[in-house]
Amino acid sequence: MSSEKADLIIHPVRLRIVQVLANRRLTTQDIADALPAVPKSSIYRHMQVLLAAGMVEVAATRPVKGIQERIYQLAQSPHLSAEDIAGLTQDDHVRYFTSYIATLLQGFAEYLEGSPGLDFVADRTGYTEVTFYATNDEFDEWQETLNQVLLPLLQNDPGDGRLRRKLATITHPLFSKGDDHE
């Protein structure tokens, strides 16, 4: 498998555009407003790449000052399947993970810079790391439970005091010399 879909999605600017479009319909100006650190010309360029690849589509148009303004939405899920990543090398994974982490860092920095009275408790913000032991079956059950808990939140519309929030999870086994890797 080539890394085309991964290259498409896990690009620092395109990943942020895809994240902004998740469950929303937005104009290029809306996207630019949500990503103030990204030049508008760069957003236009990356939107064309996403459109050409079929990741984003025009959901509607509306007349604005004599031109048709496009409203965009995701055309397909930006997730990489097992098939999409089957042929990736270790170097590919490190490169994509680095881009992903850079995107997380940028988003967190924007939260810190944009917060009027930085208050992690009031904003329900934090970061932590835990380690635990679980079989694959136990871990799969935990993931399914987490997905069931998150699903209703993913269906929420904006408004009613709702803040748009991000939950990022990174999971991997911890291998040490002498561990049982069954």
C-alpha positions as CSV (number, residue, x, y, z in Angstrom):
1,M,0.0,0.0,0.0
2,S,1.3,3.4,-0.8
3,S,1.2,6.1,1.9
4,E,-1.0,8.4,-0.2
5,K,-3.9,8.6,2.3
6,A,-1.6,9.0,5.3
7,D,0.4,11.7,3.4
8,L,-2.9,13.4,2.6
9,I,-4.3,13.4,6.2
10,I,-1.2,13.6,8.3
11,H,0.1,16.9,7.0
12,P,0.3,19.6,9.7
13,V,-2.0,22.0,7.9
14,R,-4.4,19.5,6.3
15,L,-4.8,17.6,9.5
16,R,-5.8,20.8,11.3
17,I,-8.3,21.6,8.5
18,V,-9.8,18.1,8.7
19,Q,-10.1,18.5,12.4
20,V,-11.8,21.9,12.1
21,L,-14.3,20.4,9.6
22,A,-15.1,17.4,11.8
23,N,-18.9,17.3,12.2
24,R,-19.2,20.8,10.7
25,R,-19.9,22.7,7.5
26,L,-17.6,25.7,7.0
27,T,-16.5,28.3,4.5
28,T,-12.9,28.9,3.8
29,Q,-13.2,32.1,5.9
30,D,-14.6,30.0,8.8
31,I,-11.7,27.7,8.5
32,A,-9.2,30.6,8.4
33,D,-10.9,32.1,11.5
34,A,-10.5,28.8,13.3
35,L,-6.8,28.5,12.3
36,P,-5.5,32.1,12.7
37,A,-1.8,31.0,12.6
38,V,-2.3,29.4,9.1
39,P,-2.1,31.9,6.2
40,K,-5.3,32.0,4.2
41,S,-3.4,31.3,1.0
42,S,-2.1,28.1,2.6
43,I,-5.7,27.1,3.6
44,Y,-6.9,27.6,0.0
45,R,-4.0,25.5,-1.4
46,H,-4.6,22.7,1.1
47,M,-8.3,22.8,0.6
48,Q,-7.7,22.2,-3.2
49,V,-5.6,19.1,-2.3
50,L,-8.3,17.8,0.0
51,L,-11.0,18.4,-2.6
52,A,-9.0,16.7,-5.4
53,A,-8.4,13.7,-3.2
54,G,-12.1,13.4,-2.2
55,M,-11.5,14.0,1.5
56,V,-13.5,17.2,1.4
57,E,-16.5,18.2,-0.7
58,V,-18.7,21.2,-1.3
59,A,-21.8,20.8,0.8
60,A,-23.5,24.0,-0.5
61,T,-22.9,27.3,-2.1
62,R,-24.4,30.7,-1.3
63,P,-24.2,34.1,-3.0
64,V,-21.9,36.6,-1.3
65,K,-21.1,39.9,-2.9
66,G,-21.8,38.6,-6.4
67,I,-19.9,35.3,-6.1
68,Q,-20.8,31.8,-5.0
69,E,-19.2,31.1,-1.6
70,R,-18.6,27.4,-1.0
71,I,-19.4,25.7,2.2
72,Y,-17.3,22.6,2.8
73,Q,-17.7,19.4,4.8
74,L,-15.8,16.1,5.1
75,A,-16.6,13.7,2.3
76,Q,-15.1,10.7,4.1
77,S,-13.7,9.7,7.4
78,P,-10.2,10.9,8.0
79,H,-9.3,7.7,9.8
80,L,-6.6,5.4,8.5
81,S,-7.6,1.8,8.4
82,A,-5.4,-1.2,9.0
83,E,-5.2,-1.6,5.2
84,D,-4.1,2.0,4.8
85,I,-1.1,1.6,7.2
86,A,-0.2,-2.0,6.3
87,G,2.8,-1.2,4.1
88,L,4.2,1.7,6.2
89,T,7.7,1.5,7.4
90,Q,8.9,2.3,10.9
91,D,10.3,5.6,9.5
92,D,6.9,6.4,8.0
93,H,5.2,5.8,11.3
94,V,7.8,8.0,13.1
95,R,7.3,10.8,10.5
96,Y,3.5,10.6,10.7
97,F,3.5,10.4,14.5
98,T,5.8,13.4,14.7
99,S,3.4,15.4,12.4
100,Y,0.5,14.4,14.6
101,I,2.3,15.4,17.8
102,A,3.2,18.7,16.2
103,T,-0.4,19.3,15.4
104,L,-1.4,18.5,19.0
105,L,1.3,20.9,20.3
106,Q,0.1,23.7,18.0
107,G,-3.5,23.3,19.1
108,F,-2.5,23.3,22.8
109,A,-0.4,26.4,22.3
110,E,-3.3,28.1,20.6
111,Y,-5.5,27.2,23.6
112,L,-2.9,28.6,26.0
113,E,-2.5,31.8,24.0
114,G,-6.2,32.3,23.5
115,S,-7.4,31.6,27.0
116,P,-8.4,34.9,28.7
117,G,-7.8,33.7,32.2
118,L,-5.9,30.4,31.9
119,D,-7.7,28.1,34.4
120,F,-7.1,24.4,33.8
121,V,-9.7,23.3,36.4
122,A,-12.5,25.6,35.0
123,D,-11.6,24.6,31.4
124,R,-11.4,20.9,32.3
125,T,-8.0,20.9,30.7
126,G,-5.2,18.5,31.6
127,Y,-2.7,16.0,30.4
128,T,-1.6,12.8,32.1
129,E,-0.2,9.4,31.4
130,V,-1.1,6.1,33.0
131,T,0.2,2.6,32.6
132,F,-1.8,-0.6,33.2
133,Y,-1.9,-4.3,32.4
134,A,-4.5,-5.6,30.1
135,T,-5.0,-8.5,27.7
136,N,-6.0,-7.7,24.1
137,D,-9.5,-8.7,24.9
138,E,-9.6,-6.5,28.0
139,F,-8.2,-3.6,26.0
140,D,-10.7,-4.1,23.2
141,E,-13.5,-4.0,25.7
142,W,-12.2,-0.8,27.3
143,Q,-12.0,0.8,23.8
144,E,-15.6,-0.3,23.0
145,T,-16.8,1.2,26.3
146,L,-15.0,4.5,25.7
147,N,-16.5,4.6,22.2
148,Q,-20.0,4.1,23.6
149,V,-19.5,6.8,26.2
150,L,-18.2,9.3,23.5
151,L,-20.8,8.6,20.8
152,P,-23.6,10.7,22.4
153,L,-21.1,13.7,22.8
154,L,-20.2,13.4,19.1
155,Q,-23.8,13.9,18.2
156,N,-24.1,17.2,20.1
157,D,-24.8,20.4,18.2
158,P,-23.0,23.6,19.2
159,G,-24.8,25.9,21.6
160,D,-26.3,25.6,25.0
161,G,-23.0,26.4,26.7
162,R,-21.1,23.6,24.9
163,L,-17.4,24.2,24.2
164,R,-15.8,22.4,21.3
165,R,-13.3,20.1,23.0
166,K,-10.5,17.8,21.9
167,L,-9.7,14.4,23.3
168,A,-6.5,12.9,22.0
169,T,-5.4,9.4,23.0
170,I,-2.2,7.6,22.2
171,T,-1.9,4.0,23.2
172,H,0.8,1.5,22.7
173,P,2.3,-1.5,24.6
174,L,5.3,-0.8,26.8
175,F,8.0,-3.4,26.0
176,S,11.0,-3.8,28.3
177,K,13.7,-6.4,28.2
178,G,12.5,-9.6,29.8
179,D,8.8,-8.7,29.4
180,D,6.4,-11.4,28.2
181,H,5.2,-10.3,24.7
182,E,2.5,-12.8,24.2
